[in-house]
Amino acid sequence: MKNNHIFSRSQWSVWWQRLLGNPLGDLEQRRITLLQQRSDLPDFIQALFRAPLPQSLTVINQWPLLAIDFETTGFDAQQDDILSVGYVAMQINAIDLSTSVSELINSSATIKPDSVVINHIDHAQLLQGQPLDEVMMRLLVALTGKIGIAHGCFMEQGFISAYLQHKYQLNDCPLLWLDTLPLYQSLYNNQISHQDARLGSARHKLGLPEYQAHDALFDAIACGELCMVLVHKIYGNKSPTLSQLLKR
């Protein structure tokens, strides 16, 4: 019984990082632990979690980003399915449209009627899609060494986590995200409704043009643009550190 509260050095490290609010240190420790426990993982997943992480004082314009969006059959990553994936590489001051990727998933998923109305993806289109494993492999390779950008990243993080758990029995998914949703909310002191915080509404409020909503690639690009405008609106011509952004 006396050993129950004796921590290893790595456990103490994780505990102090969480106590002192060091999310990047915590993320790095989780990656180290995952790789130590799972040397059997495919090379591309090992590379994903071996890739260096930025430091808290890293200026955001010095690190590559990947704007990502999923279209799904619903919001529950454990029950629902990914229908399409869109992503594009970017820096905080530019989006590289030549890297744009849009992929449908070849799936027998039960598509809910309201889902079809929203994203216009039906079974006939999915039959022309690519296998989920191939699409996710390409996405994770593209994300390696980058910070993921999403509007409400709990969706993308949740579905990636669920996929890795199901496919490789991974109980952790230590990816680094910059979420434009809380960044946008912080600009208005959280005094905006849930509907006003949606991607299209946020873009409209900031004077950005309307895009075709609920298309994974268009939404990824729209999110990337929103991120650029938010950072400029909040910080002006000064590029913030990653720590400043994550604390907002």
N, C-alpha and C positions, 0 to 999 in steps of 0.2 A: 504493500500500500504506500510506503514512503516514497516510492519512485514515481508516483502518479503525477507529481508536479515538477519533476526534473526535466527541463527542456534541453534539447540539443542546441548547438550553436546556431544552426540554420533556423530552428524554431524560434529562438530568441530574436533572431534577425527579423523574421516575418512579424513577430509580435510588436517589436519596437517600430517597424516601418508603418504598421497600421495605427499604432498609438500616436505616432508623430505625424501622421498624414502624408506618407510617402508612397503614393500609388504606383509610381514607376519602379521603385525599389521592390515593392510587393509583387508587381507583375514579373520583374526579372527573377525573383526567387521562385515564383510559381513555375516559370519556364524551366529553371534549373531542376526543380523537383520532378517535373513531368518528364524531362529527358532522361533523368537518372532512373526513373521507374519504368520507362517504356523505350528501351533501346531497339525494340522490334518495329517501331513505326516506320512507314515508308519514307524514303529520302526527302521527298518534297515537304512532308510535315515536319521532319526533323529540321530541315532548312528554315521553315517558317518560324519555329520557336528558338532556333539558334541565332537568327539574325539580330544584330545589335539594336538595342533600344536607344532612343534619344535620352539625354539627361534633362532634368527639370529646367535647367537654364538654357537649353537649346532653343535658339530663336526659330520660330515656326517656319520662316521662309528658307531655312537651311535644311529642311527635311522633306522627303518625297511623301506624297499623299495619294490615296486612292478613294475616289468617291464611289459609293456602292449603293445599289437599291435592289430589293427583291419584290417580285409580285408573287403572292401566295394565295392559297385557298381560304386562309383565315389568319388569326393572330396567335394561335396556340402552336408553338413550335413542336410540341410533343404529339399533336394530333393532326395538324394541317400540313400541307405540302407546298414546296417551292414550285412555282410555275415558270418563272423566268428570272434571269439574272442580268443586271446591267452594271457596268463599271467603266471608269475612265481615270487615267493617271493625271495628276495635277501637282502644281506647286501652289502656294497660297496666293500667288499673283498671276497665275496662268493655268489654263486647262489645255492639255494636249489631246485634241480631238482625234488625232491619228491613232491613239491607243484605245479608242472606244470599242467596247465589246457588248454585244447584246445576244443572249442565248435563251432559247426555249428549252425546257426540260421535257424529254420523252417520258411521259408519265401516264399511268392509268388512274390517277387520282380522281376522286369524285369531286367534280367542280360544282360548287354551290351556285344556284341561279343568280344570287346577288353579286357573286364574284365575277361572273361573266359580264354583268351589266357594268361593273366598275372597270375591269381591266381588258375586256373584250378578247380574252383568251379562251378558246373552246377546245374540245377533244381533238378535232381535226387538225388544229394547229400543233397540239402537243405531240401528235403522231409523227410530225416532221422534226421534232426536237432532238436534242442530244442526250445521251445517258447522264444521269445525275452525277455519277462518280467522275466522269470526264469534265463536266462543267465545274464542279467544285474543285477539282485538282487545278484547273486553269485559273480559277479565281484565287485560290490560296497561293499559287505561285506568283500571281500578279500582286498579291498583298504582301508578300515577303519583303521585309525591310521598310515597309511603309506604314503610315498611320491611316487607319480606315476613317472615312468621313461618311456620315449618314445623318438623316433627320429622324431622330427617334431611333438611335442605334440598337436599342433593346431588341428590335425585330431582327435585324441582320445578325447581331451577335447571338440571339436566341436560336435562330435557325441554323447557323453555322455550328454552334455548340451541340445542338440536337443531332445534326448530321455526324459530327465527329464522335459523339457518344454512341450512336447506333452503329456506325461503320467500324470504328476502331476502339470502342469501349473507353473513350477518354472522358474522365469526369471533370476535367477542367479545360478551359479554352482561353488562355491568357493572351488575348489580342488587345492592341492599343487602339482606342477610338477617340475621335473628336466629334462630339454630337452637336449639330447645329440647333437642335431644339432647345436645350437649356441655354445655349449661347444667345439665341434669339430672345428667349424669355427674360434673360438677365438684362437685356437692353431696355426692357420696359418694366423692370422691377416685378416681373411675374404678374402684372396686372392685365393679363389678356386671357380670353376664354380659350377653352380647348380647341374650338373650331378656328379661332384666330391664329392659333399656333401651328396649324397644318402648313405643309410645305408651300402650297399655292398661295395661301393667305399671307404667309410670311413674305414671300416674294412680292406680292402685290403691295403690301404695306411699305416695303423698301423700294418700290418703284421699278422692280424688275419685270420684264415682259412675261406674258403667260405662255406656258408650255403645254403640250399634250400631256395631261396628267395620267398617272397609273400606267405608264410605259416605263419599264425598269431602266433603260438607258437614258431616256429623257429625264426621268426623275433623278438619276445619278448626276447628270450634268447640271440640272436645276439646283440640286443640293450643293454641288461644288461651287457654282456661281454664288449661291446664297452665303456660303462660308466665306468666300472672298470679300463680299460686300460687308458682312457683319464685322469681320476683323478690321476692315478699313474704317467702318463707321465708329467702332468702339475705340480703336487705338490710333486712328489717323494714319499718318505716314510712318509711325513707329511700329516695327514688327514685334509683336509680343513673344515672350517665351512660352514654351509649352506649359509650364507650371501656371502661368497667369491664365491661360485659356482653360485649363482643366479645373481651376478653382472658381470660375465664374458660375 
